[in-house]
Amino acid sequence: MHTFVILFCVISPLLILWLTYKFKGLNKVGSIIIAYVIGCLLGLTGLIPDTEEMHAAQTAVATYAIPFAIPLLLFSSDIKAWARLAPAFLKSTLFGILGCALAITVGFLVCGRNNPQLYANIGGMLTGLYTGGNANLASLKLALGVDDATYILVSAYSTLMSAVYLFFVIIVGKRVLLLFMPDFKDDKQQSGVGETNLHNHDNELFLGLFRRDNLSDLAKALILTILIIASSFGVAKLFPKETFQSVFILAISTMAILASLNKKVRLLKRTFEAGTFFILIFSMAVASQVSLRTLTQVDSGIFLFTTIATLGALFFHVLLSAIFRIDTDTTLTTSISLICSPPFAPVIGSALHNRAVIGPGIAVGLFGYAAGTYIGFTVAHLLMYIP
């Protein structure tokens, strides 16, 4: 069964790409959204068993897909374009962290009166999680002395709410934000990259990956990607075990960016499309882990706190970005990178059909990796001063 699920996660994106190529309606929906919907339905209906062993196999697929996706997506990058985008991303990152802290404070005021120490610690863990990912959640558990039962509940509920949040952002997030926020400027002078927004992206994906005249460039790009992954693995092994993931992702991203400075690498055909294919594999593996198990035994207080923290973080982030006129794509990419971690920056970039935001999004997520534990620890102690 494990082998079947792994093969399904790897092969099903080919079927999705063929369907979006053949049917205009599905092409408008987008391959990333379709992958998440199919994966989620398989998990919720129980067609993919909800077991630790199965989750391990799905996590392995996702873990192996991202290191291949990042270099392929970044090879065609224009670093000058990132410099032009940097001010907006810096502001949006600040707003994302402030938005998370505000949401945690509101959650604490609503839920934490009866047991302030417990909910202050939970608030600290959620702050670390939503600014730097699961690694910070685990480290804050130890730093704040949170018991295993509470940690498991917080982890389970945050996973569920993050899935709801992710679906909203990918499926309708931009359409909603465009009602009161400016769109991303996609002219070549702003982006520095031709065809930043790929309006017919899924057709380009299918045609680009399966044309014979592209195979030579794709093979070269794949070989270079493998060399980058191997080198990054070696670099990450030189650091302490607890920092392996962040160093590994940072090394891959840095080497891929350096490679993109070479014009021959930057002009390799269809590398972005190949990277998006690996993102589809990642999306299928992640979405299919969604299950109803987390709803069977609910601690109402912790669940409500987690819900307020997740949805409130997005609300306050969007509110601050709207006030200061940050564009939709920058806001959504920053939010995803902080709340879901750097590997999701390519996911939202692909869903938005905007390759220009992927590199800065990864950088934001890596900052979250580094700072999330400190921010969470600080918030946990500041909450205790609320009267």
N, C-alpha and C positions, 0 to 999 in steps of 0.2 A: 504493500500500500504506500509506503514511504517513497519507493522508486516511482510509482505512478504519479504521485502528487508532484514530485520534483520534475518529472518529465512534462507534466501538465503545465506547471508554472513556466517552463522554458519554451514549450511548443505552442501553447495557446496564444501568445502574442502574435505569432505568424497568422493564425486564423483571424484574430482581431484586425490586423492590418489588411488582410485580404477583404474582409467584410467592409471596412471603412473605405477601401478603394472601389468596391463594387457598388455600394449604396450611398448616395449623397446624404441621406438623412443621418446615417451613422457617422459619416465623415464630419458633419456639422457638430455632432455630439462630441467627437474626439476619442482617440484610442485610449488615452489615460483614464478618462472617466469610465469608459466601457470596461476596462480592466478592473477598476475598483468595484464597479457594480457587480460584475460576474464573481469576482473573488469574495465579496461580502455576502452575496446570496449563497454561495457554496458553503461558507462558514456558518451562516445563520440557519440554514436548512439541515445542517448536520451531514451533508454529503461528504464533507471532509471532516473526519473525526476530531473532536475537541479533546486531544490528549497531549500530554507533555512531550511525548516522543514525536508526534506529528508537528507540534509547534517548533520543536528543535529542527526538524527537516525544513520547515518553511523559513525559519530564521536563517538557516544555513544558505538557502537559495538567495534570500535578500542580502545577506552579508557578502556573498561572493559576487552578486550582480553589481553592487554600487562601485567597487574599485575599478571595474571595467567601464562603467558608465561615465564616471567623472572625467578621466582623461579624454575620452572620445568627444564628450560634450565641450571640453575646454580647448581642444586643438584649434578650432576656428575662431577663438576669442581675439578681440582687439583690446589690448590693455589700455590704450588711450581712451577708449569708450568708457572703461571702468572708472578712470579718473574723473571723467565728466559726471558720472553717476554717483561718485563717492559722497558728496555733501548730502544728497537726499537720503542715501542709505544710512549715513551716520545719524541724521535726525530721526529717521524711522526706527533705528535700533534703540535710541534713547527713549522714544515714545513707547516702544514695545516693552522695555524694562519698567518704565513708569506705569504703563497700563497694567502690567502684571502685578506690580506692588499695590496699586489702587484696588484691583479686583480682590487680591488676597485680604486687604484691609476690610473691604466690604464683607467678604465671606466670614472673616473673624468676628466682626461686629454682629452679624446675623446668627452665627453658629457657636461662637466660642465663649459665651458668657458663663456657661455652667462648668466648663473645664478649660480655662484659658491656657494652661501650660500645654495640654495635649494639642489644642488647635493652633497655638503659636508654633509648635514643632511641625504640625502638618502644613501650616502656612509656609514655613521655611522650606520644607521639602518640595512643596508644589512650586514655590518660587524658583528653586534650583532646577527643578524639572522643566519648567516652562521658559527658562532662559538658557538651559544648557543640556537638557536631555537626561536619559536614565542613569548615566554614569554619576551625575551630580545628585540624583535622587538617592542612589545607594550610599554615596559618601556622606550625605547629610543625615541619613538614618543613623550612621555610626557617630557622627559629630554631635548630634542632638540627643542621642540615647533613646531613639524611638523603638518600641517593642516590635517583634516580628509580625504579630497579628495586625497591628495598625498599618505597618509598612505594606503588607500584602493587600489590604483593603485600598489604601491610597493608590498603589500601583495598578490594581485592577480597575478601579473607577476612573483613574486618569487615562488609562488605555482606552476604555470605552468612550469617554468624552472626547478624547483626542481624535478618535475615529469619526465621531459625529462632526467635530470641528473641521477635520480634513475634508470630509465629503462636502460640507457647506462651501469651504473655500474653493475647492477644485470645480464643483459643479455650478454654483450660482454666485460665488463670492464676488467676482469682478462685475457681473451685471448689477448686483446690488450696490456696490461701492460707486459705480459710475453714475448713480443717481445724484450723488452729492460730492464726488471727488473728481479731479482731472484724470484723464487717461494718460498712459505712458506715451511720451513723444517718440514716435517711431521713424522720424525722418533720419536720413543718413548722417546729417551733421550732428544730431544729438546722439545717436547710437554708435556711430563709427562702424557699424556693421551693416552691410547690405542685407536686405531681407530679414531684418530683425524679427518682424512679425510674419509668420508663415501662415497665410490665410488658408492655404490648401495643403496644410502640413502633412496630414495623414496620407494623401495621395503621393506627396513627395517621399514620404517614408517608404511606402511600398515600392514605388518605381525606383527610388534611389538605392535601395538595398538589393534589388534583384536584377539590375541591369549589368550585363557582362562587362561593359566598359568601366564600371566602377569597382570591380572586384580587386584589381591590382592595388588601387589606392587604399581600399578597405583592409586588404591583407597587410600592407605596410603600417597602417594605423594600428591594427590589432597587435602586430609584433612590437611596435613602440609602446603600446599600452601594457603589454605583458612585461616588458623590460622596466617600465616605470613602477608597476606593481611590485615586482621582485626587489627592486632597489629600495622602494619605500618600506617594504616589509623588513629588509635588513636594517634600515635606519631606525625603525620603530623598535626593533628588538634590542637596541642599545639603551633604551630608556626603561624606567621602571614599568612593571607589568600593568599597573593601574592607569598609566598614561598611554598605553599602546594604541588604543583606538583613535584618540585625538591626534597623536603624532603620526599615525599611519595615514589618516585622511589628510592631514596638513601636508605631509610629504608628497602624497599623490597629487594633490592640488597644485603645490608649488612646482613640482617637476613638469606637470602638464602645462602650466602657465609659461614656464621657461621654454618648453618645447614650442609653444605657440608663437614665440618671438621669431622662430625660424620661418621664413616665408614659405619654404617648401612644405613644411608641416601644416602651416595655416591654409595652404591651398589644396591639401588632400581632399578628394571628393567624398562627400556624404558621411563625414565623420560624426557630425551632429546627429544625423539620422540613425547611425549605428548606436550611438550613445543612448538615444531615446528608446531603441529596442531593448536595451538592458534595463532602462527605467520601467518599461512595461513588465519585464520579468519581475523586477523588484516590487512593483505595484500589485501584481497578482499574488505574490507570496505574502505580502503584508496584509492585504485586504482579506485574504482567505483565513486569517487567524481570528477574525471577528467572530464572537460566539455569544450565546445567551447565558453562559454560565455565570457571568458577573452580576446578572440580575436576580439570581435565585436567592441569595442571602444579602440583603441590603442593610447597611448601617445608615439610617436616614441622615444623621448629622454629617458624617464624613462624606456621604454621597452628595448632599446639598452643597457642602463647602467646595467639593471638587467641581461641581457643576458651575457654581458662581465664579470660581477661579478661572475655569477654562473659557466660558462664554464672556465673562467680564474682561478678561485679558484682551480678547479680540475687540470687544466693544470700546474700551478705553483707548486702545491702540489706534483704532480707526477714527475715533472722535478727535484725538490729538492730531493725527495725520491730516484729517479733513480741515481742521482749524488752520493748520500751517501749510495747507495745499500741497501735501505730498501725494504723488500719483498712485493709482491703484496697484500697478504691478510691483512697485517698490514696497508698498505697504504689505501686500499679501506675501511677497517673497520673504521679507524680513520676519513677518509673523510666523510663517511656516518654519523658517530656519531656526528661530528661537524656541518655539514650542515643540517642534517635532525633531529637531537636530539637523546638521548640515546635509546628510544624504537626501533630505526631502527638498532641498533647493532645486536640484535638477527636475524633480517631480513637478513642482509648481511652475518652473520655467517651461517645461514641456507642455503642461496643461494650458499655460497662457500663450503658447507658441512664441515665446520671447527668450531667445538665447542670451540676450544682453544682461539679464538679471541673475543668471546662474552663478557666475564667478563671485560677484559681490555677495550673493546670498550664502554661498558656502563660507565666505570670510566672516559674515555675521554669525553663522552657526558655530564656527570655530572659536570666535570670541566668547560666545555663550558657554562653550565647553570649558574655557579657561576661567571665566568669571562667575559662572553660575553658582558654584559652591559658596563662594564668598558672599555673593548677593543674598542667597538663601539663608545663610547663617546670620547675616546682619538683620534681615527682615524678621526672622524668628525671634530675635531678642528685642527688636523695636516694638513688636506687637504686644509684648508684655507690659509696655509703658502706657498702653491705651487704657484710660480709666473706665 
